[in-house]
Amino acid sequence: MAASFSGNTKAEVCRSLPQKHCCALAQSFGILLFANSFTDENIRIITESREFGQMLPKLFKKAFNATFDSLPDMDAPGKLNFQMNDPEKIHLIMDACGFDPKDTLSLHINLPLVEEDCCKCAFLKGAFLAGGSVTDPVKGYHLEFSTTHQSVAREGYALMQEVLPFVPKMASRGGSSVLYLKQSDMISDLLTYLGAPVGAMAIMEARLEKELNNKVNRRCNCDDANTSKVVEAAQEQLSAIRILRNRTMVEHLPEKLRQAAVAREENPEASLTELAAMMEPPITKPAMNHRLKKLVQLAKEAQT
């Protein structure tokens, strides 16, 4: 099955492990706070991304020197489930994250772990990999981070405000707190910041294509409207000339008006510019329009 746009974007973020231990710790911290479960009894991370699944054990090994107790079959279809149940490992990770294993009811972002700019970026990468998603820009613009910890969402909001020139919006959904963006330029900038420039470029290309299509559609609608007006005007002129002919008035018109009437009769689909060029001598488009309007006026007067 082909990977989704969100899956491809996460694969791009997973291209390389953090080089520094502090960044590996920060990225792992982001994953844990936005994971399916992070308690003193169980750590569970579920993902559909094979690239994230391949990177995760290496990242935890570098950050905590710890291994998962349960690993998924990477070749099996469906979601990948990583679990850790060993109390000793979990307490080691809790301690590294600055938490007391006996008090995990209100998890939060431990600021010393994201003090450096590189660690802030690493943390948000982890948060996106574990609890984030981005909609295919062909369908719409939406990127979000979802966590079950309300305090983490509030602090994540503040963290993003520190490193980005914009802030996300917040919402609650099914017991989770969600940080989200719906503007294409903001999503593109965030993906670039997270290390997914290809995904960011796709967002920008989709936006430009939509803008171009909208301009073309507006132009076509405008052209259609103008064409309709031209057709209606030509029909009115032809109708007026028929009225004048029925009353044997065309032959007695001034030469300039008679010439205009004959040209319109013989060229019902011609534009004003084309009709103006047929006059002897050729005249301007406004002058041609004036002559045809005069014919319409004479026809109305003839009917009163």
Secondary structure, 3 states (H helix, E strand, C coil): CCCCHHHHHHHHHCCCCCCCHHHHHHHHHHHHHCCCEECCCCEEEEECCHHHHHHHHHHHHHHHCCCCCECCCCCCCCCEEEEECCHHHHHHHHHHCCCCCCCCCCCCCCHHHHCCHHHHHHHHHHHHHHHEEECCCCCCCCEEEEECCHHHHHHHHHHHHHHCCCCCEEEEECCEEEEEECCHHHHHHHHHHCCCHHHHHHHHHHHHHHHHHHHHHHHHHHHHHHHHHHHHHHHHHHHHHHHHHHCCCHHHCCHHHHHHHHHHHHCCCCCHHHHHHHCCCCCCHHHHHHHHHHHHHHHHHHHC
